[in-house]
Amino acid sequence: MKANTLIDFDIADYLDSKEAISEYLSQVLANGDTDELLTALGHIARAKGMTEIAKKTGLGRESLYKTFQLGTKPKFETIVKVLDAFGVRLKAV
C-alpha cells in the first residue's frame, strides 16, 4: 500500500495578485484579531519578497520578521509603511 504524502500549505504561494491580497486582508480585518493581522502581513511580505518589502519600507529584513511575530506590538507607522509597500491603502467606510 502506498503511503499518502501531505504537502505543506503555504498561503504565501497563493497571494500572487492585488485582488488575492485585498481579499485576504479584508477577511483578516473583519475578524478583528491583531495577531492574525500581523501573521497575514507576514504572509504577504513573504509572497512579495521580504527583501523587496525591506527596501520599500526602509526597515531591515530582521526587523520585519520580528514585526510579524505573534504577540508583538508594532507601531502604527510601521504597519502603514508595510501596507504602502504592498500597494494597499486603508479606507474607512
C-alpha positions as CSV (number, residue, x, y, z in Angstrom):
1,M,0.0,0.0,0.0
2,K,1.4,3.4,-1.0
3,A,1.6,6.0,1.8
4,N,-0.1,9.3,1.3
5,T,2.1,12.3,1.3
6,L,0.9,15.6,2.5
7,I,2.2,18.8,1.0
8,D,2.7,21.7,3.4
9,F,0.2,24.5,2.7
10,D,1.7,28.0,2.4
11,I,-0.8,30.8,1.9
12,A,2.0,33.0,0.5
13,D,2.0,30.8,-2.6
14,Y,-1.5,32.0,-3.4
15,L,-1.1,35.7,-2.7
16,D,0.0,36.4,-6.2
17,S,-2.3,39.3,-7.2
18,K,-3.6,42.5,-5.7
19,E,-7.1,41.0,-5.7
20,A,-6.0,38.0,-3.7
21,I,-4.1,40.2,-1.2
22,S,-7.0,42.6,-0.9
23,E,-9.5,39.7,-0.2
24,Y,-7.2,38.1,2.3
25,L,-6.6,41.3,4.2
26,S,-10.3,42.1,4.2
27,Q,-11.2,38.7,5.7
28,V,-8.5,39.1,8.4
29,L,-9.5,42.6,9.2
30,A,-13.1,41.5,9.5
31,N,-12.1,39.1,12.3
32,G,-10.5,42.0,14.3
33,D,-7.7,39.8,15.6
34,T,-4.4,41.8,15.9
35,D,-2.2,38.7,16.0
36,E,-4.0,37.3,12.9
37,L,-3.4,40.6,11.1
38,L,0.4,40.5,11.9
39,T,0.6,36.9,10.7
40,A,-1.3,37.9,7.5
41,L,1.1,40.8,6.9
42,G,4.0,38.4,7.3
43,H,2.5,36.0,4.7
44,I,2.0,38.9,2.2
45,A,5.5,40.2,2.8
46,R,6.9,36.7,2.1
47,A,4.8,36.4,-1.0
48,K,6.1,39.7,-2.3
49,G,9.6,39.1,-1.1
50,M,10.9,40.2,2.3
51,T,14.0,41.9,0.8
52,E,11.8,43.9,-1.5
53,I,9.5,45.0,1.3
54,A,12.5,45.9,3.4
55,K,13.8,48.2,0.6
56,K,10.5,49.9,0.1
57,T,9.9,50.5,3.8
58,G,13.5,51.3,4.8
59,L,13.3,48.7,7.5
60,G,15.7,45.8,7.9
61,R,14.6,42.3,7.0
62,E,15.2,41.0,10.5
63,S,13.2,43.9,11.9
64,L,10.3,42.9,9.6
65,Y,10.4,39.3,10.6
66,K,10.2,40.3,14.2
67,T,7.4,42.7,13.5
68,F,5.2,39.9,12.2
69,Q,5.8,37.5,15.1
70,L,2.8,36.7,17.3
71,G,2.5,38.9,20.4
72,T,4.5,41.9,19.0
73,K,3.1,45.4,19.2
74,P,4.5,47.2,16.2
75,K,4.0,50.9,15.8
76,F,1.1,52.0,13.5
77,E,3.7,53.9,11.4
78,T,5.4,50.6,10.7
79,I,2.2,48.9,9.7
80,V,1.4,51.8,7.3
81,K,4.8,51.6,5.7
82,V,4.4,47.9,5.2
83,L,0.9,48.3,3.7
84,D,2.2,51.1,1.4
85,A,5.0,48.7,0.3
86,F,2.2,46.2,-0.6
87,G,0.3,48.9,-2.6
88,V,-2.6,48.7,-0.1
89,R,-4.4,51.7,1.3
90,L,-6.7,51.6,4.3
91,K,-10.1,53.1,3.8
92,A,-12.8,53.8,6.5
93,V,-16.4,53.1,5.5
